[in-house]
Amino acid sequence: MQNDTPPIDPARSRPPTLAGARAWIISDGKAGHEALTRGVAEALGVAVEWKRVAPSGIWKAMAPWGPVAPGERFGQPDTAFAPPWPDIALAAGRTTMPYLRALRKHAGLKTYTVVMMDPKTAPASADLFWVPQHDKRRGPNVMTTLTAPHPLSPARLAEVRSQGDNAIARLKTPRVAVLVGGPNERYRYPAETVARLAETVRSLAALGAGLMITVSRRTPPELVAALDAAVEGADALFWKGEGANPYAAFLAHADAFLVTADSVNMVGEAAATGRPIYVFEPEGGAPKFTALHDALRAQGVTRNAPARFDTLEQWDYPPLYAATAIAREIETRWQRRKAMLPGLT
């Protein structure tokens, strides 16, 4: 089943049926995976208990298809995975799948299990799989959304905005958040691409925009240096990984965005604002990324970044926040199960 992300409905931001229910998030500790599950958990309004796992040796190598290591004594008293079983379990990452399957075996229908992303396991491994729309996995217990879930909901961003930020308030308007990724398996940043991005950012500064620039762990030092030079003397805040991360504040206060195409997460998070997003294409690409960016352009969310900005266009769109759609689907399926099994509590 395929569900595209609907416009935000604030009245349904916390589904009533599962609000306050007990939930486990089974996590491999990766920040991206935890953002997916946290976003859905917050949209559900459930009470979360984190279960971080780190199998090693043969048990890690056999994931996602193998069992939990016997030494972990899954389901036994005084272990990390013991009753009472949760109402909902969310998991992401291949090494979490043995634990989710073991939970299904022990808890039965008591626990509704949800997997974020595609761990390449059988449909019976979980009650529901979520994958991004540009992935291939489909089936009766699969749902998709265009963008990925995350915790930076429109409500959360409004809260951050209401708190104010003196440094951001001093910037000129319009304020443009420049969200920079870096090389990965699909995109490259040779010297020409570094120079091209630096020139694009320099042209934004020349327009008189206030810039809020943030880089990621993947951003190479030469790109950081080029961006530093591009905004020398400009009205800009530049976070390079030191001190408190202003990322949420940058999103909350931005009037527009420039985002590198290599980061699916950053473009999805920017799309929760309903503000204009320009996408800069590094060298390379892949069909999945292309499908995502084509769909975002088709929905009027993004536009291709010019080599040089001569003006900043303005447009808007209904904010995309996938966590709400996923929470609604979980709630609907949970209600359906309860209707079929009246004794389930």
C-alpha positions in Angstrom: 0.0 0.0 0.0 1.3 3.4 -0.9 0.5 6.5 1.2 1.8 9.9 0.1 2.4 12.4 2.9 -0.7 14.6 3.4 -0.8 18.2 4.5 -0.4 18.7 8.2 -3.5 18.4 10.3 -2.6 19.9 13.7 -5.7 18.4 15.3 -4.4 14.9 14.5 -0.8 15.4 15.5 -1.2 13.0 18.5 -3.4 10.1 17.6 -5.7 9.5 20.6 -5.9 5.7 20.5 -2.2 5.2 21.2 -1.3 8.4 23.1 0.4 7.3 26.3 0.8 3.7 25.2 4.0 1.9 26.0 6.5 1.7 23.2 10.0 0.3 22.7 12.4 1.7 20.1 14.9 -0.9 19.2 17.9 1.0 17.9 21.4 0.3 16.5 22.5 3.7 17.8 22.8 5.3 14.3 21.6 8.9 14.4 19.7 8.7 11.2 17.8 5.6 12.3 17.0 7.1 15.7 15.6 10.2 14.0 13.2 8.1 11.9 11.8 6.2 14.9 11.8 9.1 17.3 9.8 11.2 14.8 7.1 8.5 14.5 7.0 7.8 18.3 6.5 11.5 19.0 3.7 11.7 16.4 2.0 8.8 18.1 2.4 10.3 21.6 3.6 7.1 23.1 5.8 6.6 26.2 9.2 5.4 24.8 11.7 3.1 26.3 14.9 2.9 24.3 16.4 -0.6 23.6 19.8 0.0 22.0 21.5 -3.2 20.7 25.0 -3.9 19.5 25.4 -7.5 18.5 29.0 -8.6 17.6 30.8 -11.3 15.8 28.8 -14.0 14.1 25.5 -12.6 15.5 26.1 -9.3 13.8 27.2 -11.0 10.6 24.0 -13.0 10.5 21.7 -10.0 10.9 19.1 -9.3 9.7 18.3 -13.0 9.1 19.8 -14.7 12.1 18.7 -15.0 15.8 19.5 -13.0 18.9 22.7 -14.3 20.6 21.6 -16.9 23.2 23.8 -15.1 25.8 21.4 -12.2 25.7 18.7 -14.4 27.2 15.9 -12.6 25.3 12.6 -12.7 27.2 14.2 -13.8 30.5 13.7 -11.8 33.7 16.2 -9.1 34.6 17.4 -8.7 31.0 16.9 -5.8 28.6 14.2 -7.6 26.7 11.8 -8.9 29.3 8.0 -8.6 30.0 5.8 -6.6 30.3 5.8 -6.4 26.5 5.1 -3.0 24.9 2.1 -2.1 22.9 4.2 -0.8 20.0 7.8 -1.6 18.9 9.7 0.5 16.3 13.0 -0.6 14.8 15.4 0.6 12.1 18.6 -1.0 10.9 19.4 -4.6 10.0 21.0 -5.5 13.3 17.7 -4.7 15.1 15.7 -7.3 13.1 16.6 -10.4 15.2 15.4 -8.6 18.3 12.1 -7.5 16.6 11.5 -11.1 15.4 12.2 -12.5 18.9 9.8 -9.9 20.3 7.0 -11.0 17.9 7.6 -14.6 19.0 7.4 -13.8 22.7 4.7 -11.1 22.7 2.5 -12.3 19.9 -0.3 -10.0 19.0 0.2 -7.9 22.2 2.9 -5.9 20.4 2.4 -4.1 17.1 5.8 -4.1 15.3 6.9 -1.5 12.8 10.2 -1.4 10.8 11.5 1.8 9.3 13.4 1.4 6.0 13.8 -2.0 4.2 16.1 -4.5 6.0 15.6 -7.0 3.2 13.7 -9.5 5.3 10.4 -11.4 4.7 7.1 -9.6 5.0 6.2 -11.6 8.1 9.2 -10.1 10.0 7.0 -7.2 11.2 3.4 -6.0 11.2 4.2 -2.9 9.1 7.1 -1.7 7.1 7.7 1.9 6.2 10.0 2.8 3.2 10.5 6.0 1.3 8.4 6.3 -1.8 11.5 5.9 -4.1 12.3 2.5 -2.6 11.1 -0.6 -4.4 9.6 -2.6 -1.5 5.8 -2.9 -1.7 3.1 -5.1 -0.2 0.0 -5.2 1.9 2.0 -4.4 5.1 4.1 -1.7 3.4 3.5 2.0 3.4 5.5 4.8 1.8 5.8 8.5 2.1 7.7 10.9 -0.1 9.9 12.2 2.7 11.3 10.4 5.7 9.9 10.9 9.2 12.0 12.9 11.7 11.4 14.7 15.0 11.4 18.3 13.6 7.6 18.6 13.3 6.0 21.9 12.3 4.8 22.3 15.9 8.4 21.7 17.2 9.8 24.3 14.8 7.1 26.8 15.8 8.2 26.2 19.4 11.8 26.8 18.6 10.9 29.9 16.6 8.9 31.3 19.6 11.9 31.0 21.9 13.9 33.4 19.7 17.6 33.5 18.9 19.6 36.7 19.3 22.3 35.8 16.8 19.8 34.8 14.2 17.6 37.9 14.9 20.6 40.1 14.0 20.9 38.6 10.5 19.5 40.5 7.6 16.4 39.2 5.9 15.6 37.1 4.0 17.4 34.5 6.0 18.6 31.5 4.0 19.6 28.3 5.6 22.4 26.6 3.7 22.4 22.9 4.6 25.5 21.1 3.3 26.2 17.4 3.2 29.2 15.8 1.5 30.5 12.9 -0.5 28.7 9.5 -0.2 28.4 6.4 -2.2 26.4 8.3 -4.9 27.7 11.9 -4.9 31.2 13.3 -5.3 32.7 16.7 -4.5 35.7 17.2 -6.7 37.4 20.6 -6.8 35.1 21.9 -9.5 32.0 21.1 -7.5 33.4 22.7 -4.4 34.1 25.8 -6.3 30.6 25.8 -7.9 28.9 25.5 -4.5 31.1 28.2 -3.0 30.2 30.5 -5.9 26.5 29.8 -5.5 26.7 30.7 -1.8 28.8 33.8 -2.5 26.0 35.0 -4.8 23.4 34.6 -2.1 25.6 36.7 0.2 25.9 39.3 -2.6 22.1 39.6 -2.7 22.2 40.7 0.9 20.6 37.6 2.4 21.4 36.6 5.9 23.0 33.2 5.7 22.8 30.3 8.3 25.2 27.7 7.1 25.6 24.2 8.6 27.8 21.3 7.5 27.7 17.6 8.3 30.2 14.9 9.3 30.6 14.1 5.6 31.5 17.6 4.6 35.2 17.6 3.5 37.6 20.2 5.0 38.2 21.8 1.6 34.5 22.5 1.2 34.3 24.0 4.7 37.3 26.3 3.8 35.8 27.3 0.4 32.5 28.2 2.1 34.3 30.1 4.8 36.0 32.2 2.1 32.8 32.7 0.2 31.0 34.3 3.1 34.0 36.3 4.4 32.7 39.7 5.4 29.1 38.6 4.7 26.1 38.6 7.1 26.4 34.9 8.1 26.4 32.4 10.9 28.5 29.3 10.1 28.3 26.2 12.3 31.2 23.9 11.6 30.5 21.2 14.2 31.7 23.0 17.3 29.5 24.0 20.2 25.7 23.6 20.4 24.2 22.6 17.2 21.8 25.3 15.9 20.3 23.1 13.2 16.7 23.2 14.5 16.9 27.0 15.0 18.2 27.5 11.5 15.3 25.5 10.1 12.8 27.3 12.3 13.9 30.8 11.3 14.8 30.3 7.6 12.8 32.1 4.9 14.3 29.9 2.3 16.8 27.0 1.9 19.8 25.9 -0.2 20.3 22.1 0.4 22.8 19.8 -1.3 21.1 16.9 -3.1 23.2 14.2 -1.4 21.2 14.5 1.9 17.8 13.0 1.8 17.3 13.8 5.4 18.1 17.5 5.2 15.8 18.2 2.2 13.0 16.3 4.0 13.5 18.2 7.2 13.5 21.5 5.3 10.2 20.4 3.6 8.5 20.4 7.0 8.7 24.2 7.0 6.7 24.9 3.8 9.4 27.4 2.8 11.2 27.5 -0.6 14.0 25.0 -1.1 16.7 25.2 -3.7 18.6 22.0 -4.3 22.3 22.1 -5.3 23.4 19.0 -7.3 27.0 17.8 -6.7 28.6 15.5 -9.2 27.0 12.0 -9.5 23.6 10.8 -8.4 21.6 7.7 -8.3 18.1 6.6 -9.4 16.6 6.7 -5.9 17.9 10.3 -5.3 16.7 11.3 -8.7 13.2 9.9 -8.1 13.0 11.8 -4.8 14.1 15.1 -6.2 11.9 14.8 -9.3 8.9 14.1 -7.1 9.7 17.1 -4.8 10.0 19.4 -7.8 6.8 18.1 -9.3 5.0 18.8 -6.0 6.3 22.4 -6.0 8.5 21.8 -3.0 11.9 22.4 -4.5 13.6 24.0 -7.4 17.1 23.6 -8.9 19.6 26.0 -7.5 21.1 28.3 -10.1 24.8 28.6 -10.6 24.5 32.2 -9.4 21.5 33.7 -7.6 20.3 37.0 -9.2 17.1 36.9 -7.2 15.4 34.8 -4.5 12.0 33.5 -5.7 9.2 33.0 -3.2 6.8 30.0 -3.2 5.0 27.9 -0.7 3.5 24.4 -0.3 1.8 22.4 2.4 4.5 21.3 4.8 5.5 17.7 4.4 5.8 15.8 7.7 5.8 12.1 7.1 5.7 11.1 10.8 2.1 12.2 11.1 1.0 10.0 8.1 2.9 7.0 9.5 1.4 7.5 13.0 -2.1 7.6 11.5 -1.5 4.4 9.6 -0.2 2.6 12.7 -3.2 3.9 14.7 -5.6 2.6 12.0 -4.1 -0.8 11.8 -3.9 -1.1 15.6 -7.6 -0.2 15.9 -8.3 -2.9 13.2 -6.5 -5.5 15.2 -8.3 -4.6 18.4 -11.6 -4.8 16.6 -10.8 -8.4 15.5 -9.4 -9.4 18.9 -11.7 -7.8 21.5 -9.7 -9.2 24.4 -6.5 -7.4 23.3 -5.6 -4.5 25.7 
